[in-house]
Amino acid sequence: MKKALGWVMRAKREVATVTFDYDETILGPRDIAVRTDFTAVSPGTECANYLALDPDVLTPGKWCTYPWTPGYAGVGTVIGLGAAVSQYQVGDRVVGQLQHRSYQTVSVDGRVVPAHPEVALQHAAYTRLLGIAMTTLQWLRHDPLGVAGVWGLGTIGNFVAQFLHSAGYRVIGIDPVSARRDLVVRCGIREMLDPGGADFAGQIQQRTGGEGLDVAVDTTGRAATTVTIPALVRWRGQMILMTHWRSQPLIDASPLIRDVFCKGITLQGAHDSSPGGDPWTDAAALYRRKMRRIQHHLAAGQLRVGPMISHVVSPTQCKEVYEGLTLEPAKWWGVVVDWSQA
């Protein structure tokens, strides 16, 4: 039995570091016990739940109902093996779906894979978040001559831009916050636009030869932004939604529907639970394959995670983390939790 630490969201803007008992010997046949090394905070989903923007936090029985243990991206060390586990040994490191807690039990048939030995642990902690962003590529009709616009350059939008760039697309990053645009430039993407700048639509047309974007990716979750995007997509282009509209005022969506309909635009949702085009695919198996590929990209230096980390914190700083990410995004934009301090 071990004394462990974990984060718990109890109500709107109420989060605490709590202690609990963890027994690494109580495992299912396909489970492993993991001592967490680092976890990465997902600013979009975790902060939305911290601010109670998702109504499910107040609905009993939902995935994020208060009290909720946040976190779903990390790296840790195996300390215990279920009776039917043969692919890991005690001392191996795994990356994937890990919560913000110092010890946890996960299934080897879930969303964890071996950590690549050449990837820094703090960067490896981002593997699952990179996997969310990579979902964009799984739904694209690939065009090596394509021009892609990415709206919203937070953590997921930044990673989406990097994946599109590595896949051969000419990428235009779009965000009203100059610090976010600058961060994407540090990650290797050179073309940026401020959607509030002079003649934004004209700039898109100029950069695409008057045709419009081949691909538009919306990571903002802002309804007022989403409905304006199809107007900037070319005839028979593609628009991908990386998030949804949480608690927001009602908005007239007819401009979006009109342009999608009249221009023959493919509108695709790309939640990371979607396995891709084949509905019979084992989603968890595909996700493990994707995380192994991401580990390869990280080891090869094809993805840049370092600039995305603004803070490395101790487990006791949970309140400071969420307040910083929500109230001071120019200072706090990427957080890794060091559980060795637990």
CORCOR-V34293 format. One line per field, one symbol per residue. psi: psi as a letter, one per 20 degrees, with the letter a starting at -180 (. if undefined). A space follows every 50 residues. Layout:
psi = ???
This chain:
psi = pqprqrqpphrpkoqqpqqrppoiinqrhkqqppopgqqppohfghhghh jkhoiihjppjrhkpqpporpkpaqrppiqprhjpiiqqpiqqqqcnprn qhqqpqpijbmqrqppijpphhhhhjghhhhghihghhiqnpoijqpppo polbgghghgggggghiiqppopoqiohhgghhhghjjphpqqoijrplg hhggggijkjhrqhpppojhjoghggiighhjqrpkappppirroboqqq qojhhggghgghjkppopqlqiipibhoijqoggghhhgghggghggghi kiqohgiiohqprrhikgghghgghhhlhhhoippppoiii.
